Amino acid sequence: MTASSLANPTATRAVLERFGLATKHRLGQNFLVNDAVIERICGLAELGPDDVVLEVGPGIGTLTVALLDRAGAVVAVEADRELEQVLAVTCSGTGGRLNLVMGDALRVPVEMLVAGGDAAVAAPNKFVANLPYQVAATVILRFFQELSCLERAVVMVQREVADRIAAAPGGRDYGAYTAKLALLGHVTGRFEVGPGNFMPPPHVDSAVVRIDRSPIVPVGEALAVGEVIDAAFAQRRKTIRNSMRARGYDAAALDAAFAATGISPTCRAETVPPEGFVALWRALA
């Protein structure tokens, strides 16, 4: 039994030819054509009939049809208007369980992402997507910050982005993005996906990561802590004190906060764990 009838080169090519379409590199379109990868994504997401899944970049519906087989409903955000007619065919017969939102996932109002656009309908609790690589990192952080209903994300991203998401303090991949995302969730699974699993093959390696919501602080506080994180990483080659001073923080207030938290003012931001930034924000507040 296949997870998705579209997850092979023959079926994908047939759909593209039927609608006279070609892949658009500006939209990051590389179609997944390995059914085993689709199966692993769904398995990592642990979908059930009570789940409402949010998907970004459904394309021709390769992952979407597998999600609809396993979840109660899918809210899919697609930027390419040419694909609306395609999805109407490839995802037909779903009994209204697919809500297609046409627009940019970075800008679409979160109210539009509630299943069916109706506040009475369950909001999406899982985010499962083969993301367009150029917006992947920003979309993930945005949804964790703005959609408190999200419990889990299982997303395919460029391998380097996956490395940033999962990085530990002290490593070269640990930065402001890592620390801000870690305030709200942590990585609980990952597997690699090579270029040969796509049509056309991208020039980069990919990885699927699972991020479970496990907030260190409430979302509102996470946004405020994020400002401290941005200041700390603003000039990575400088000490954390000098970087934050350059962003306008008062010297005396910083010295008092560093003393209260035990964070060395001469360390660099990449050595400070997310909890350290929370402590620093509270001391400054």
C-alpha positions as semicolon CSV with decimal commas, in nm:
position;residue;x (nm);y (nm);z (nm)
1;M;0,000;0,000;0,000
2;T;0,136;0,340;-0,096
3;A;0,123;0,646;0,127
4;S;0,071;0,876;-0,172
5;S;-0,023;0,779;-0,526
6;L;0,159;1,091;-0,650
7;A;0,494;1,013;-0,486
8;N;0,669;0,873;-0,791
9;P;0,821;1,030;-1,105
10;T;0,563;0,887;-1,345
11;A;0,259;1,018;-1,157
12;T;0,419;1,356;-1,089
13;R;0,518;1,402;-1,452
14;A;0,168;1,304;-1,566
15;V;0,007;1,567;-1,343
16;L;0,246;1,840;-1,457
17;E;0,191;1,751;-1,823
18;R;-0,186;1,731;-1,784
19;F;-0,199;2,089;-1,656
20;G;0,085;2,221;-1,871
21;L;0,300;2,309;-1,575
22;A;0,674;2,322;-1,517
23;T;0,862;2,348;-1,188
24;K;0,922;2,704;-1,074
25;H;1,255;2,748;-0,902
26;R;1,156;3,090;-0,770
27;L;0,890;2,914;-0,561
28;G;1,126;2,642;-0,451
29;Q;0,934;2,371;-0,632
30;N;1,110;2,037;-0,619
31;F;0,849;1,763;-0,613
32;L;0,899;1,473;-0,373
33;V;0,882;1,144;-0,565
34;N;0,970;0,882;-0,302
35;D;0,672;0,725;-0,129
36;A;0,889;0,584;0,151
37;V;0,983;0,938;0,254
38;I;0,615;1,037;0,265
39;E;0,548;0,736;0,488
40;R;0,831;0,832;0,726
41;I;0,705;1,191;0,748
42;C;0,355;1,076;0,838
43;G;0,492;0,826;1,087
44;L;0,700;1,090;1,260
45;A;0,396;1,321;1,280
46;E;0,186;1,045;1,447
47;L;-0,137;1,155;1,281
48;G;-0,485;1,050;1,383
49;P;-0,845;1,133;1,291
50;D;-0,866;1,406;1,555
51;D;-0,570;1,597;1,412
52;V;-0,601;1,908;1,196
53;V;-0,283;1,947;0,992
54;L;-0,138;2,272;0,863
55;E;0,064;2,233;0,543
56;V;0,263;2,496;0,355
57;G;0,349;2,448;-0,011
58;P;0,129;2,150;-0,100
59;G;0,235;2,172;-0,465
60;I;0,041;1,914;-0,665
61;G;-0,077;1,743;-0,344
62;T;0,186;1,469;-0,307
63;L;0,206;1,494;0,072
64;T;-0,146;1,636;0,105
65;V;-0,323;1,320;-0,008
66;A;-0,129;1,117;0,249
67;L;-0,216;1,366;0,523
68;L;-0,585;1,353;0,430
69;D;-0,578;0,973;0,457
70;R;-0,455;0,995;0,816
71;A;-0,582;1,321;0,967
72;G;-0,925;1,467;1,022
73;A;-0,861;1,778;0,810
74;V;-0,582;1,966;0,632
75;V;-0,532;2,341;0,598
76;A;-0,293;2,395;0,306
77;V;-0,131;2,730;0,220
78;E;-0,017;2,763;-0,143
79;A;0,143;3,068;-0,307
80;D;0,123;2,947;-0,670
81;R;-0,227;3,018;-0,801
82;E;-0,175;2,783;-1,096
83;L;-0,177;2,493;-0,852
84;E;-0,527;2,565;-0,721
85;Q;-0,682;2,384;-1,019
86;V;-0,438;2,095;-0,977
87;L;-0,518;2,043;-0,609
88;A;-0,889;2,052;-0,687
89;V;-0,830;1,737;-0,895
90;T;-0,558;1,550;-0,705
91;C;-0,725;1,606;-0,367
92;S;-1,086;1,565;-0,481
93;G;-1,332;1,352;-0,292
94;T;-1,217;1,463;0,053
95;G;-1,559;1,570;0,171
96;G;-1,455;1,925;0,248
97;R;-1,170;1,816;0,473
98;L;-0,917;2,018;0,272
99;N;-0,918;2,394;0,324
100;L;-0,694;2,553;0,061
101;V;-0,568;2,900;0,149
102;M;-0,407;3,081;-0,144
103;G;-0,135;3,318;-0,032
104;D;0,211;3,371;0,112
105;A;0,266;3,173;0,431
106;L;0,479;3,457;0,568
107;R;0,194;3,706;0,536
108;V;-0,137;3,521;0,545
109;P;-0,335;3,619;0,859
110;V;-0,330;3,340;1,115
111;E;-0,709;3,365;1,136
112;M;-0,721;3,222;0,784
113;L;-0,541;2,911;0,902
114;V;-0,823;2,789;1,122
115;A;-0,979;2,491;0,944
116;G;-1,252;2,613;0,714
117;G;-1,190;2,972;0,819
118;D;-1,442;2,916;1,099
119;A;-1,334;2,984;1,457
120;A;-1,576;2,713;1,571
121;V;-1,378;2,452;1,379
122;A;-1,074;2,299;1,544
123;A;-0,755;2,492;1,480
124;P;-0,453;2,308;1,336
125;N;-0,257;2,122;1,601
126;K;0,015;1,977;1,376
127;F;0,230;2,141;1,111
128;V;0,349;1,892;0,848
129;A;0,508;2,015;0,527
130;N;0,775;1,985;0,263
131;L;0,864;2,352;0,294
132;P;0,989;2,588;0,024
133;Y;1,350;2,621;0,135
134;Q;1,385;2,998;0,102
135;V;1,112;3,066;0,361
136;A;1,132;2,751;0,574
137;A;1,310;2,883;0,882
138;T;1,099;3,198;0,903
139;V;0,770;3,011;0,858
140;I;0,853;2,759;1,131
141;L;0,934;3,027;1,388
142;R;0,634;3,237;1,288
143;F;0,388;2,953;1,334
144;F;0,529;2,850;1,672
145;Q;0,507;3,212;1,786
146;E;0,165;3,296;1,644
147;L;-0,025;2,966;1,651
148;S;-0,035;2,852;2,013
149;C;-0,259;2,564;1,902
150;L;0,036;2,395;1,728
151;E;0,165;2,102;1,930
152;R;0,414;1,961;1,680
153;A;0,589;2,035;1,351
154;V;0,731;1,774;1,115
155;V;0,891;1,967;0,833
156;M;1,135;1,905;0,550
157;V;1,398;2,175;0,522
158;Q;1,746;2,224;0,378
159;R;1,998;2,025;0,580
160;E;2,178;2,340;0,697
161;V;1,850;2,478;0,835
162;A;1,789;2,150;1,017
163;D;2,137;2,184;1,167
164;R;2,051;2,534;1,292
165;I;1,720;2,418;1,437
166;A;1,884;2,135;1,631
167;A;2,210;2,308;1,726
168;A;2,336;2,308;2,084
169;P;2,496;2,610;2,253
170;G;2,864;2,645;2,173
171;G;2,842;2,506;1,820
172;R;2,887;2,704;1,501
173;D;2,524;2,647;1,395
174;Y;2,380;2,784;1,721
175;G;2,254;3,136;1,667
176;A;1,973;3,379;1,740
177;Y;1,724;3,174;1,538
178;T;1,808;2,853;1,726
179;A;1,773;3,019;2,065
180;K;1,440;3,186;1,981
181;L;1,286;2,866;1,846
182;A;1,417;2,670;2,147
183;L;1,215;2,897;2,377
184;L;0,900;2,731;2,238
185;G;0,996;2,382;2,119
186;H;1,269;2,121;2,090
187;V;1,374;1,868;1,829
188;T;1,254;1,513;1,897
189;G;1,330;1,346;1,565
190;R;1,519;1,381;1,239
191;F;1,611;1,192;0,921
192;E;1,804;1,287;0,609
193;V;1,662;1,308;0,255
194;G;1,897;1,313;-0,045
195;P;1,846;1,508;-0,370
196;G;1,754;1,191;-0,563
197;N;1,418;1,180;-0,384
198;F;1,297;1,488;-0,573
199;M;1,206;1,590;-0,928
200;P;1,401;1,784;-1,033
201;P;1,681;1,701;-0,785
202;P;1,778;2,011;-0,583
203;H;2,140;2,114;-0,547
204;V;2,122;2,076;-0,169
205;D;2,065;1,800;0,083
206;S;1,747;1,797;0,287
207;A;1,635;1,675;0,627
208;V;1,304;1,619;0,801
209;V;1,289;1,742;1,161
210;R;1,023;1,696;1,424
211;I;0,981;1,981;1,672
212;D;0,751;1,933;1,971
213;R;0,616;2,236;2,154
214;S;0,774;2,254;2,498
215;P;0,782;2,621;2,595
216;I;1,037;2,750;2,841
217;V;0,830;3,070;2,872
218;P;0,485;3,178;2,746
219;V;0,472;3,303;2,387
220;G;0,441;3,667;2,490
221;E;0,753;3,644;2,701
222;A;0,933;3,451;2,427
223;L;0,889;3,748;2,193
224;A;1,037;3,981;2,454
225;V;1,327;3,745;2,524
226;G;1,380;3,731;2,148
227;E;1,473;4,101;2,150
228;V;1,748;4,029;2,402
229;I;1,866;3,735;2,190
230;D;1,879;3,951;1,876
231;A;2,087;4,211;2,059
232;A;2,323;3,948;2,197
233;F;2,386;3,801;1,853
234;A;2,388;4,131;1,664
235;Q;2,768;4,128;1,647
236;R;2,874;3,768;1,694
237;R;3,247;3,840;1,701
238;K;3,206;4,075;1,995
239;T;3,149;3,982;2,358
240;I;2,786;3,961;2,460
241;R;2,820;4,280;2,663
242;N;2,966;4,480;2,375
243;S;2,713;4,345;2,130
244;M;2,422;4,443;2,353
245;R;2,578;4,782;2,429
246;A;2,595;4,847;2,056
247;R;2,221;4,781;2,039
248;G;2,150;5,049;2,301
249;Y;2,139;4,859;2,630
250;D;2,260;5,057;2,932
251;A;2,606;4,955;3,055
252;A;2,521;4,964;3,423
253;A;2,201;4,766;3,371
254;L;2,391;4,505;3,172
255;D;2,661;4,469;3,437
256;A;2,398;4,420;3,706
257;A;2,212;4,164;3,494
258;F;2,528;3,967;3,415
259;A;2,620;3,962;3,783
260;A;2,270;3,847;3,881
261;T;2,257;3,566;3,623
262;G;2,616;3,447;3,645
263;I;2,663;3,501;3,270
264;S;3,009;3,628;3,191
265;P;3,000;3,967;3,015
266;T;3,306;3,862;2,814
267;C;3,151;3,545;2,672
268;R;2,999;3,529;2,328
269;A;2,629;3,483;2,268
270;E;2,665;3,140;2,109
271;T;2,774;2,994;2,444
272;V;2,456;3,102;2,626
273;P;2,169;2,848;2,638
274;P;1,808;2,961;2,582
275;E;1,741;2,950;2,958
276;G;2,031;3,190;3,005
277;F;1,870;3,445;2,778
278;V;1,544;3,413;2,972
279;A;1,732;3,480;3,296
280;L;1,911;3,775;3,137
281;W;1,583;3,924;3,011
282;R;1,426;3,893;3,356
283;A;1,727;4,053;3,521
284;L;1,718;4,343;3,274
285;A;1,343;4,382;3,321
